[in-house]
C-alpha cells in the first residue's frame, strides 16, 4: 500500500521489547535512484542522539507509531558521513 512520507514524520517509534516509546521519527531518508524511503532520521528519547532507523527494521505501522522489535535495531547506526567518490 502506498502512503505519503508525511504520515511518518514526527511519529513515535515504539519498541516491542521495552513496551514503550524509544524515539521520534524525523525526515525520511529517500533513495534518489528509485525514490523509495530507505529509512528515517530519528531522535532518541533519552539521550537526544540523532540516529537512523532503516525501513527494513520497522515491524509494523500502527496509528500509535512505528513499531520495531528492539531499540538495538537503530542504535548501531549514527548519522552518515559524506564521502566523495
C-alpha positions in Angstrom: 0.0 0.0 0.0 1.3 3.5 -0.9 1.4 6.1 1.8 2.8 9.6 1.9 6.0 10.1 3.8 4.4 13.0 5.7 2.4 10.4 7.6 5.6 9.1 9.2 7.2 12.4 10.3 7.1 13.2 14.0 5.7 9.8 14.9 6.7 7.8 17.9 9.0 4.8 17.5 7.7 2.0 19.8 9.7 -1.0 21.0 8.1 -4.4 21.4 10.8 -5.5 23.8 10.6 -2.5 26.1 7.0 -1.8 25.6 7.2 2.0 25.3 8.4 4.8 23.0 12.1 4.9 22.4 12.4 7.6 19.7 10.6 10.1 17.4 10.9 10.0 13.6 12.1 13.0 11.7 12.8 13.4 8.0 12.6 10.4 5.7 15.8 9.1 4.1 15.0 8.8 0.4 17.0 6.9 -2.2 17.3 9.2 -5.2 17.6 6.3 -7.7 14.2 4.8 -7.1 12.6 7.3 -4.8 12.0 4.7 -2.2 12.0 5.6 1.5 15.0 3.7 2.9 14.7 4.9 6.4 14.1 7.8 8.8 16.2 10.1 10.8 15.2 9.7 14.5 15.8 11.4 17.7 16.3 9.1 20.7 14.1 10.0 23.7 16.7 9.6 26.5 20.0 11.0 25.1 18.5 13.1 22.2 21.0 11.5 19.8 20.3 11.6 16.1 20.0 8.1 14.7 18.8 6.4 11.5 16.0 3.8 11.5 16.1 1.6 8.4 12.8 0.8 6.8 13.6 -2.9 7.0 13.8 -2.7 10.8 10.2 -1.4 11.0 8.0 -4.3 12.0 4.6 -2.6 11.8 3.0 0.7 11.3 0.1 1.5 13.7 -1.9 4.6 14.5 0.2 4.9 17.6 3.5 5.0 15.7 6.2 2.8 14.1 6.9 -0.5 15.8 10.3 -2.1 16.0 11.5 -5.3 17.7 14.3 -3.9 19.7 16.0 -0.5 20.2 19.2 -2.1 19.1 17.7 -2.0 15.6 18.6 1.6 15.2 21.2 2.4 17.8 24.1 0.9 15.9 23.7 3.5 13.2 24.7 7.1 13.5 24.4 9.9 11.0 26.2 9.0 7.8 29.4 10.7 6.8 29.6 12.3 3.4 32.1 10.5 1.2 33.2 11.9 -2.2 33.5 9.3 -4.9 
